[in-house]
């Protein structure tokens, strides 16, 4: 059924669209974090748009626009206080760091406030909310359902068998659908299709007209627009991703503005329908949006408790780092390590590194960002897709593909076969053939279904041909890349006969969020491509000659070997066949034995945390179980980032909760590597940490929902049930084991062994990074020459000694 329209829409005046309106829209848009599609999911800081303000201010803003909590329920802190984990000293230090005009009068007042539950944050209502109150109809639900039904097709990444039309912007595409959608009319919003048809042709004009109809003034526009975008859940974040990608490439994109216009048209139509009954309430809402954002007394108490919990965790970390290891046999001095193994800084690597080092006193491990300094746009064997295997903050610097000239014919044949397989798969699912297909061929799949259900399916996959760099890269460029990477790894001498370069990935079954378990530094892909590329580069004889001229001498008998660490099973695959060496056969056999032993140790440690894991033998089975919602814990529990020589942390269990970056500032000329650490790996780690944080403290807003209810939509995300808002962030099963939290929501503590003056200068040059520390989204510490947490960054480019930072509040309180 279709709606008849006049031949042309009537003229309707629009409100003037000033520069201030554009600024309000831009601020609202940039307050929304982007969300990456499922194929290459990466952790995103849900507070990305709020890093310019402290937690309390962000909490007040997010309470207004989303009803999102920014801290845990007070009972969580009370339990820590009762257990002695949070001490009075922690509370006083956190109290002293809070704004004096807002904090409770003293420790007693703080404790009294903390003993009472805080009211749940409540967002300001939208017009849809007010209309629901007076009509008894779930207009917010209807809006979410109809918007989601359209957005699933518009943003589809190739999942849909019948794709939505392409070639037009989101606003125009939505109008083309909405003018023929009778659902709102049937629900009670008569004339909605006509209202959409009569809307202005551009999103900007539609926003201006709707704002005028709603009586919005510029002072209240920013948080009002932010509120509407937040009401769309992950769909707004999906649109924000389009802008992120466009700006990364030097362009721009209007999708998220189009989405705002669509949501405002719904508000406008509902306001016109129910104006007589909601006008007074809506005036109060507009007035509330116009008021300045300030933290409430309850929010101030909550942020003090959060700071106290973080200080307690920092004390515990300081004890571990300062532990006296004289009772532990010291690693014997060696002229040359028996093995050097570089792993990603990912917290899951800490467990395996510790296990591997225990296998032989001569093993040395180091941590480096898992893309190994090679920002690659990679095409896999038999694939037409360009995969960006690098941090999402960066653009690719090299272009690579699997296989060399000798594999071109095989690559073409495999790609043809892959296309045929995709076509067969689409035929199986097509509306015209799916039922007949199941009836005719379903029994053939019975064996596979049984094996999958029992977790008996194999996991082994054939390795792709070795990836290769673009042949256009000349020797000087390749040598420069190799030198830069080795210096960034603080690996410029003392090479072992075998140097392992271990990327990481996760093998899981029936998990839409599988890519989230891969390497964040590789853009949500596994890290073996980057590891194999670097191994090839460093095994190149010509490159080694160039490195020697640059002062990095690699012995002729040193072999670089790429590997892939499966973080779900702790199995490690070597790609020794990329660079076969008969002279290293015995070395590699020994390395394989060490890796197997380390894997067994790591599985034993991990099994203690996994629900229903009877022991290390269950780990591999869990990875193949298509009903397992918790095959591994990912980065749950992350709480620290440490950039220092490995000697500072070796032999000390950090429980798989620390990002470990091997860094020796004495080798860092002009502190270029330190600047890289603070502006890239630290920022990526902050995204990971704060995604886990947001998914834990506010799962309804920033979490991915319940895995048991998920349906994949468009290949871009999941919804709970059969529609509605897109759910982004981490599923509940990624932070909670059904009985208790497995992630402790703490803002990341960044510990760096380097001169404070150097860090201060870098922060002064990078205001966005500085904002993370000034507003305490991250905590920064300087380690002394003994690896102790000696200095705390106090904000505004100032530092305080930890002794002073701990005792001064006590003196003032006393």
N, C-alpha and C positions, 0 to 999 in steps of 0.2 A: 504494500500500500504506500502511496506517495502523497505528498502534500502539494496542492496547487498553489502557485505563487503568482502575484501580478507580474507583468512583463518587466518591471523595474522597481527596485525598492524606493520608498519615499525618502526624501531628504530629512535627516535628523541632525540637529546641531551637535557638535562635539565641543568638549571643553578645550580651552587652549592648552597646548602641551609645552610647558616651559622647560628650560634647562634643569631646573630643580626637580621636576618630575622625572626626567631622564636619570638624574643622579639618584633619586629614591629607588627607582626600578633597578639600577645597576647595583646599589648596595644590597637590596633584597635578593637579587640574583646571586651575588657573590657571598651571601650568607649561607647559601646552600652548598654542601659538598658534592663533588661528582661521584658517580658510581660506575665502575667498569663492568662490561658484560661478563657472563659466566665463563666464556672461553678463555679469558685471561683476567681473572679476578685478582685484584690487588687490594690490600688493606688501605682504607682511606680514613683519615682523621675526620670524624663527624663534626668536630668543632673547628674545621678549617676556616670557616668564615668568622670565627670569634677569637682568633689567636691574638688580636690586637687589644683584648681586654681580659682582665683576670677572671678566675673561675666564678666568683660571686656575681660579677656583672653579667657574664655569659649565662649563668644560671637564671638570673632575673629575666634576661631576654628570651631564653628558651622556654621558661615557664610561661611567658606571655604568648609566644607564637606556637608552642607545641605541647605545653604541659609536660615538658621533659625534665626529669630530675638530673642533677649533675653530681650527686653524691649518693652514697648508699643510705638505706634506712638507719636511723640512729641506733636501733638495736644491734646492728652489726658493729658499730664502734663501741657500744656499751659492753659487748661481749669481750672485745679486746682489752678494754679498760679493766673489766673484772678479772680477766686472766693475767693481768700484769704486763701484757704485751705493749699496751700504750701506757706510759708512765705519766706522773704529774709533770715531770720535766719536759716530756714531749708536748703535753697540753699547754704548758706555759710558753714554750718556745713558739708553738703555732699561734697562740694567742698574741704574743708580742709581734709576730709578723703581720697580723691583721691590721687594717686601718683603725687607728685609735678611736675615731669618732663613732665607729659602728660596732666594735666588739663589746662583749659583756664587761662589766666593771672589773671583775677579778676571776680567779680560778674557781672560787666557790660558785659564782654566778654562772660560769661556763658549765660546770658540772651539773648544776641544777637544771639548766636549759637542756643539756644533753640527755638528761634522764627522761624527758618528755618527748613523745613522738612528734615529729614535725608534720604540719599539714601537707597533703599531697599537692604538687603544683597543678594549677588549673589554667588552661589556655583561655584567652579571650574568645568569646564565641564568634563564629562567622555568621553571615546572614543565613546560610543554610542551617546552622545550629538553631538560630532564633526561629526560623520558619518551622523547623521540626517541633520545637516546643509548643508553638501555637496550633499546629495542624495535626500533630500526632503521627505525621509521616516521617520516615527516616530519610530526610533529604540529604544529609551528609553521606549516608550509605548509597543512596541512588546516584549522587554525583560521582562518588568514588567508583561505583560499578560501571557506569556508562563511560566515564573517562578511561578507566582501565581497559574496557572492551575495545575502545578505539586505539588507545596507546599501544596495546599488545600487537596490533597489526602494523601500526605506523613505525614503531621502533624495532620491528622484527629483524633478527640477524640471520634469517634463513631457515628457521624452524617451521614456519607456516607453509603448508602445501599450497594454499591460495594466497599469494602475497598481496598486500595492500598496494594500491597505485603509488608509483614513485614520481619524483620530478616536481613536487610542489612543497612549500613550507608546511610546518605543522599546523599553523593557524588555518591556512586555506584548506588543507587536507581534512581537518576536523570539521570545518563548516560544510564541506561537501557531503560528509557523512551525517552530521547532526541535523541538517535540514530535512533528512528523510528518516529520522529516528523517532518513532512514535512512543517510545517507552516513557519519556518525561510527560508527554500528554496524557497517556493512560494513567500515570501515577498521580496526576492532578495539576500539572503545570501546563495548563492550556495555552496554546499559542507559542510554545517554546521554539518549534521549528521555524515559524515565521520570524520570531525574535532573532534567531541566529541568522536567518537569511537577510534581515534588515540591518545587521551589524555592519560597521565600517569594513572596508576591504583590507585594511592593514591592522596589525596587532597594536601598534602604537595608538592609532586613532580609536580602536576598540577599548583600550585601557583608559584613555582620556574620557571617552563617553561614559563608560561604566563608573569611573571615579566620580564624574559629575553627577550621575544619577544617584549614586550612593552618598553624595555629599562629603566625599573625602577631601580634606585639605592636605597640603603638602607636608605639614609637620607629622601627621599621623599615617602618611602613605607607606613609609618604609616598613614599619613592623606590621602594618595591615597586609601589605603585599607578601612579606615574609611568612605571615600566618597562612595565607592561601597556598603558597608553594609547599609549606610543610604539611598541609592537609592532604596533599597528593602523594605523600610518602616517597617511595623510591622513583616514581615516575618523574618528579621534578629533578631528582639527582641524575637520572638517566639523560634528561635534557641538558643538565649542567655539564655532563660529560662531553656532550657535543661541543659546547663552548670551550671547554678545557683543551680538547684535542685540536680545535681550530686555532686557538691562540698559541698552542705549542708549535704549530706549523706557520705561525706568523699571520694568521687570518682572524676571522671572527665568525660567529654563528648566532642566529636569533631564536633558536628553538626554545630556549627556556623562557624568553620573553613571550613567544607565541603561547606557551603553556600557561603563563600568567594571564594572558588575555582571555584564553578559553575559560579559565577558572573564574575570572571576573565577569564574563558573560553569564555564567550560571548565577553568580551573586546578584547581578543586575536583574535577571529575570525573576528570581525568587523575591527580591525586594519589591519589584513592581507588583508581584502577585499578592504579597502579604503586608504591604507597606502600612496599611491602616492599623495593623495589629502589632507590628514590631518597630515602628518608627522611633518611639521613645527609648526602647531598649537599645536600638542600634545607635542612637545619639550618645548614650552612655558608653557604648563600646568605642565609638570614635574618640570620645573624650579620654578614655583610658589609653588608647593608642597614642594620643598626643602627649601624654605625660612622660617626663624623663624616666629612663630606665635606671633604677637604683636597687641594690640588693636589700631584701627584707632582713630584719633581725634574725629570723630563722635561717635564712640562707647564710648569713655571716657565721652563725654557730656551726652550721653544717660544713662550711669550707674550712673552719678552724679544726674541726674533728678530722676532716680528710687530710689536712696538713699534718696533724699529729700522727695519724696512721702512717703517713709516708716517712715522717721522721723516725718513727719506731722501726720501720723496715730499713731505713738507712743506718740506724745504729746496729741492727743485726748484720747488715752487709759489712759495715766497718769492722765488726768483730771477726768475721770470716777472713777478710783481707788482712787483718792485723794478727791473725792466729800465728802462734809460734809453732813452726813445723820442725823444730829440732828433733822431735820424737819420731819423725818420718825419715827413713833413710834418704839421704840426698841423692839426686841423680848423679851417677858417676861422670866425671869429666870425660869428654870424648873429643878426639882430634877432628872427627868428622861424624855427623849424625848418621845413624844406620838407616834412617828414613826421615824425610821431611814431608809433611802432609798439610796442605792448605785446604781449609774448609770455609764455607760461608759463615758469616758472623751470626747467622740465625741461632736462636737460643737452643734449638734442638741439637745443634752441632756440639754444644758444650758437653753434653752427656757422652757423645761418641768420642770426642777428643780426649776427654779424661780417661775413658776406657782404653783407647788405643795407646795412650802414653804409658799406661800401666803394664803393657805387654812387653816392653823392653826399655831399659834405661836410655838407650841411644835414640829413641823416637822423639822427634820434635814436631809439634803441630803449630799451626798459625791460623789466624782468622782474617778474612778479607771479604769484601762485598761479593756475593755469589755470582755476579755477572763478570767477575774477574777483569774489570776495567775495559771490557770490550762491549760497547753499546751497539749491538748487532741487530740489523733488520735481516731476518733469516728466512730462507725458503727451504722447507724440509724436502726430503726425497719423496717424489710422487705427490707433491702438494703444489697448489697454485696460490696458497695463502702466504703473505708476508707476516712473519711473527716478530714482534718487537721485543727482543730478549734483552731488556735493559730497564733501569728504573723509569717509572712513568714521568718523572720530573724532567727527563732528558729526551733529546732527539737522537736517532741512531747516527753513529759516526762511521760505521762500516757496514757493508752489504755482503752477505754470505749465502751459501747454499750447500746442501749436502752432496758430496760426490765431486769427482773431477771430470775431466774430458772423457775419460774411459767409461763413465756411467751415464752419459747423455742419452744414449739410445734406450738403456734400461729405465731411465727416469721418465722418458716420454711414454714408454709402454706402461709403466706403473701408474702414471697419471691417467692414462686412458682407462686402465682397469679400475682405478679409484673412482673416476667419473661414472663408469658403468655401475659400480657398486652403489654409489649414491643414488643413481637413477632407480636401481632395483629397490633400494630402501624406501624411496619416495613412493614407488608403485605399491609397495606393501602397505603403506599408510594412507594412500589416497582414498578419498571418500567413495570412489567408484569401484574400488577393488579390495578394500581392507577386509570386509566380511567374507567374501569369496576366497580370499587368500588364506585366511585363518582356517576356514573349513577344509580347503584342499590340502594345505601343506602344514597345518598346525602340528599334527602328530610327529612330523620330522624333527620338530624342535623340542620334543618331550625330554630327550636325553640331556640336552643342554640346560633346560629348565631345572631338572633334578640336580645336575652338577652345580649350577649356580646357587640353587637354594641351599645345598649342603656345604657350600664354600669349597667345592672340590676343583673349580676351574683353575687352570694354570695361570701363572703370572709372567712367564718368560716371554719376551718379545725379542725378535731379531734386531740387532743393532743396525742403525742406518749407516750408510757410507760416511766416512769422516767428513765433517764440514770443512769448507775452504773459504779463505778470504777472497774478496774481489781481486782477480788477477791484475787489475789496473793499479793496485797499491804498489808503489815502488819500494825498493829496499830501504831507502832512507826513512820512509813513512813507517814501514813495518818495524824497523829498528827503534824508531822513536816511541812507537806504541809499546814495544816490549820493555824499553828502559823505563818509561813512565809507570807501567804496571809494577815492575819489580821494585822500584823505589817506593811506590805507594804501599807495597806489601812489606816494606823494610826487609826485603830479601835481596841483598846485593853481594853476599859472600857466604862462605862456609857451606856450599851446596853438597848435599848427599849424593850417593850414586843414583838413588831413585827419589824424585820429587813428585809427590802425588798432588794433583789438582782436582779436588772433589767438589763438583756441583751437587745439588740435591733436588729431589723431587719426591712425590708421594704416590704410591700405587694403591688406589682404592677402587671399589666397585659400586656402581649405582649411587653416585654421590654428585649431585649438581654442583656442589661447591668444591669439587676436587682441585680445581686450579688454585683455590685459596690456600691449599696445603703445599703448593709448589713454592718456588723461590720468588719472593717479592722483588728482589733486586733484578730478577730476570723477567719482570713484567707479568708474573703469574704463570710462567712456563718453568719446566724443570731446567736445571743448570748444566746439563752435560754438553750442550752445544758450545757454550762459552768456554767450558773447561777444555774441550777438545781443540777449539780454536787456539787457545793460549798455549796448550801443549805443542801443537804444531808450529806455532810461531817460535817458541823457545827451543825447539829441537832443530830448527833451521840453521844449518852451518853458516850461511851468509849473515843471518841475523846475529849469531853469536860473535862473529868477527866484528860486526859493528858495535855490539855491546862492549866488547873488550876495549875498543877504541874509546868508549865512553866511560871506562873505568869499572865495568861489571864483567868479571871474568868467570865464565861458567866452565868447569872442567870438562874435558872431552868425554869422560866416562859418565857424566851425569845424564840421566834419561828422565824427561818429564812425561808423566803418564796421567791421562785424564781418567776420571772416575765419576760415578753417580751414586750418591748416598741416598738410599730409600729411607726416608724418615719414618715411614709407617712400620717397616720391618727391620730396619737397621742392617739390611744387606747392602753390600757395596759391590758395584759392577765396575771392573776395570776395562778400559779401552786400549789395552796394550797392543792389540793388533793394528792400531793406527800407525804405530812406529815400532815394528818388530825388531827385537834385538836379542840375538842368541846369547850375547855376552851377559845379558841381565836376566836370563832364565831363572837362575837360582835365587837372585834377589827378588824377583816377582813372586816366585813360589813362597818365599818367606813372608812377603808383604800380604799375600792372600791368607796365609795362616794367621797373621796378626789381625787382619781385618775380620776374619771369621770369629776369632776369640773376642775382639772388641765388640762385635755385634751381639754375641751372646751375653756379655756383661751389660751392654746398653739395654737389651730387651728385658733383662731381669729387673733393671732399675725402673724402666718404663711400665712394666707389667704391674708394679705395685700401685700405680695411680689409675690404671684403666679399670673401669667397672666390669665385673664378670670375667676378668682375665685370671685364669687359674695359674699362670706362670708364663715364662718366656716362650714356651712352645705354642701358646695360643695366639701370639702376635701375628704371625704370618697368616693364620686362618682368618683372623679378623679383617685383614686387608682384602680378602677375597669374598667376604660375606656381604651379599647384596642387601641384607637387612640390618647391617651394623651402622648405627648412627654415630658411633664414637670410635672410628678405627684408630685414631690417635688424637692427641690434644693440641696439635698445631703449636702455636706460640702462647698458649694459655699459661699464665703465671709470669710472663715477662715483666721484669721490674727494673733492670739496670742495663746500661750500655757502658762497657769498659774499653777504653783505648789506651793500651799500655803494653810493655813487653810481656810475653807469656809468663815470664818468671814471677810476675806479681800474683798470678792466679793459679799457676801450676800446683797440683796436689791439693787444691782446695775445692771442695764441692760447692758449686753454685746452683745445683739442683735443676739445671736446665732452665734457668730463669734470667740469664744474662747474655746479651749480645757481646761477643768478644772480638775486638779488632786489635790485631797485633800492630803496635806502633811504637817506634823509638824516636823521640823528638831529636835526639842527638844526631841522627842521620838525616834529619829533615831540613835541608838547606832552605832558608827564607820561609819556613813553615808553610810551604805550599801544600804538603800532604795534610797538615793539621787543618788548613782551611777547607780542603776537600772533605775531610771527615766531618767537620761541623756543618757543612752546607749540603752534604749528600747523604751518607749513611745515617747520620744522626737524625736528619729530617725524615728519612724513610722509616727508621725505627720509631720515631714519634708517631707516625701515621699508624703503624702496627699497634703500638702500645695504646693509643687513644681510641682506636677502633675496638679493641678488647675492653677498654675502660667504658666507652659509651654503650657497648652491647651488654654490659653487665649492670651498670647503674640505671640505664633507661632502655631496657629491652623492647618495650612497646614502641618506642620512637626510633631508636638507632639499632635495634637488633633484627636478625633475620627471621625471627619467628620459630615455629615448631617444625622440625624436619618431617615429622609424621604427617603433616598436613600440606606439605609443599607440592606445588605443581609448577613445572618449568614453563615459562612464558617467553616465546620469541627468542630463546637462546640467550636472553639478556639478564634474566633474573627469575625469581620465584614469587608466587602468590600463595597465600594460605587459603585452601579451598579452591573454588572455581572462578575467582576474580577479585576485584578490588585493588587496593594499593599494592604496588610492588614492594616486597620486603628486601631490604638491603642490610648490610652489616652481618654479624655472625649469628648463626642459629643458636637457640638456647642450649642445644646439646653440645655446643663448642665451648661453653663457659661453665656448665653446671652438669653434675653427674647424676642428677635425679634426687639427690639428698643434700648436697652441699655445693657451694661454689668451687670450681676448679681454677677460676681466675680471680686473683685478688686485685681489685681495681685500684692501682696506684699509678700516679703519674711517674714517668720514667726518670730514674736518676742517672745522669750522664757523668761518668768518672773518666777524666783524662789526665794522663801524666804528661804535662807540658808546662812551660812557664806561663803564669797567669797573664803576664803582659802581652804575650803572643795571642792568647785567647781573647783578651779584651780588645785588641786591635782588630781581630777578625770580626767579632761581634759588632764593633762600631761600623765596619764596612758593609754589614749585611743586616739591615734593620728587621727584615722578616724573621730571620733566625734569632736575632736578639729578642724579638717580641715573644718568642716561645719561652725564653728563659726569664725575661723581665716580668712576664705575667704568670710565671710558674706553671706553664703547661709542661715544662721539663725542669728538672733540678740539675744544676751544674756544680761539679766538684773538681778541684785540682788535687791530684795525688802528689805526695812528696817523693823524694828519692827512695824511700823505703816502701812505696806503694800504699801509704796510708791516706785516708780521706782527710787532708789537712786544711783545705780551704773551701768554703761554700760561696758560690756566686750569690750576691745579695741584691742584684738588680741595679739598673742605672750605671752599669760598667764598674760596679764596686764589688769587693770581695771581703769576706770576714773569715777569720780563722775559726775552725770548728770548735776549738776550746772557748773562744770568745762568743761564738754564736750560741753555744750551749749554756754558758754560765751567766752571760749578761742579763737575759730575761729573768733568771732566778734572783739575781741581785736586785733588779728593779722591782720584781714582785714582792720580795721580802721587805 
